[in-house]
């Protein structure tokens, strides 16, 4: 396949260039600084990644990692409430933050001349945050509204929250990132402050800067702004796992909706040793074979040929601090049931385990991976994001180009082997959305009645 | 990015805020399609967009949904290519096919590696999709069933219910306000799609945008090839006028959700309107500027009443909606609604302060480089500039237009456009006992 070879050659050339542009230094207080130079536009992104996410929380205070993320915008002694956002906005910047199971990250995107300003502000709130009870009381209400909006009133989100809580009995992925509503109601400013004091420190963070910058200058700026922040003694991290499941688990979630929905999730490994592991790479390829494009197996067979499903998808993420899940999801077509869809999905998995994948399918997935590597360079933000995710998951950014090589090396046999191992009912949780009709369903509104 | 200019900037050590805007090349194909091209060899890839005035604003009365389904079916079968052939062959070369559909525009988006080996295959498939779609009957039946199911689902979800009621209230009988019903989809026939395609996908109103790693000569050949065998077209490319003044109204719709979904608005501004920049800058201050807007400050920062509260204009060929939105728990919905209305009324009555205006300009002007920092963002601008026939210097002039906006202009534009006493309000999941 000539086309394919050309692409790979191009890619390898690219990957080596990409690597050469990444620079790394660790300050004496333990802050790791990683710089990705990219001069395509005169912009820069700063991301600070704290290795503290919802998986580090304790029973009774779930959601505190995310609540603290909100509180980080509430001011320090030198930068009063609201000023952080106002200063970044006045500098032409965009900013936000995100909390995951594994980490909490903050970012600013700005013209390259404003990097020092962003660093000054970010360094300030790394160790000078003020925690006011009054501000906390308001902000935790905002978070409860966020929970209602994201989860409580969204049937699919509710289903996945229940799915995680069922698939993981022991590992803290059991708890939702946003926290259980009861925990949010009981949370205090002392909980948030405790979280901040425990985890927000240079020796628990990775600073990623990407864009039209020179690594040497970034290191000097980082030293100037972050260098004086003292390291703190971090708590010992306990290793948390999940004992083997003792049989299939099935749950039902009732919520206002029209269409039923099914999600099937199997326990699956994530990358621990990017050099030696092979299963996570094989699972990534497997995901592509099942759902990498609209002619991939699931859509082709379930939606187009059998017409048993309206929509179908597969998901797996090899990069995480904790254990993984391989997830299939589908909406039955009208007249079909979730059982019909489950049977059809299982049929596809059985075929995969029995017959494996074709060379053509394998190559198609790899071609997409290869092209995706070029496309990703169109976004400086995403490149920084990927570095941060790898670093926060206990992998190194060096594993990014390595993963690319490993994906290209995955064999059909490995895909079949990993499928045989993973698609076992003793690893499986099935969650079904049982749609509930609205109490008094609004009549279809032609729209003309209320205007003019 | 404009490689030459950036290189120059990188060489100078001074931290200048030089705004390197992409150099847009423009021409027409022999069939009349307008082409917008930015040459950039920074990455070995090419983005292509081809748009037509064929959005749902062009649906005919009684045939609602035909525009959307025509667009949706384009990539699901072309002469000699099944839907699977299309998807598979593009995947084989790592190309990504997408689309854009709104009230005005319908079109395809392609991202491909720029090597001729991949590029030629990808472009040939796109040409076939645009020039010889077949709308296969069995695929149509399946897609209609899928659409109907998703419409029924949407009728149970508060945000979708709110959008539909809001558009109806703001636009009345205008096509911008039409939402597809199950019965509309049921009766759509293949012949209607073909007819819509033939009349709305002609070259004379097509806009081709190209961004990336090709030469001018290659761009000319590509644009020609993509538009050379398009149908005759001939449909009017103009959307009927929107009635700007609406009767005030408030719809309260019951829903078991824990939050009320609130939308408030009125027809806003057209893309080519002189008021666009004053309204854009003004709206940044009102509810467009993320954490620093007045709505965010009043509703979220001061009182913790909502996670998200925003306002925006939707500049279309005709005035699209001006919309304020928020979600808040039912018990406090009326409090939040009163607060939003008061904030808007104060804004329209009193206008903005010089300090607010300065901060808004600092953000919009200072943040301009972020608007054009990727091929993806630039090609979206090319599409808008081309489709709405904005000046080729739109990006070059952007910051100057923003700088020129005065507080008086903002006050004047909002006063003329947004009447706080004549707004449509929709509350889905209305507080108990208040739904009608």
Interface residues (C-beta under 8 A of the other chain):
Chain A: X2 X3 X6 X7 X10 X14 X39 X40 X41 X42 X43 X73 X82 X85 X86 X89 X90 X91 X92 X93 X94 X95 X109 X110 X111 X112 X113 X114 X137 X138 X139 X140 X141 X142 X143 X144 X145 X146 X148 X149 X152 X153 X212 X256 X257 X258 X259 X292 X293 X294 X295 X296 X300 X303 X304 X307 X310 X311 X331 X333 X334 X363 X364 X367 X368 X369 X370 X371 X372 X374 X375 X377 X378 X379 X380 X435 X437 X438 X439 X440 X441 X442 X444 X445 X446 X447 X448 X449 X450 X451 X452
Chain B: X1 X6 X9 X10 X15 X16 X17 X18 X20 X42 X43 X44 X45 X83 X84 X85 X86 X87 X88 X90 X91 X92 X93 X94 X95 X96 X111 X112 X113 X115 X117 X118 X121 X142 X145 X146 X148 X149 X150 X152 X153 X155 X156 X157 X158 X161 X164 X165 X167 X168 X169 X170 X171 X172 X173 X177 X178 X179 X181 X243 X246 X247 X249 X251 X253 X254 X255 X256 X257 X258 X259 X289 X290 X291 X292 X297 X300 X301 X302 X303 X304 X305 X306 X307 X308 X327 X328 X329 X359 X362 X363 X364 X365 X366 X367 X368 X369 X370 X372 X373 X374 X375 X376 X424 X429
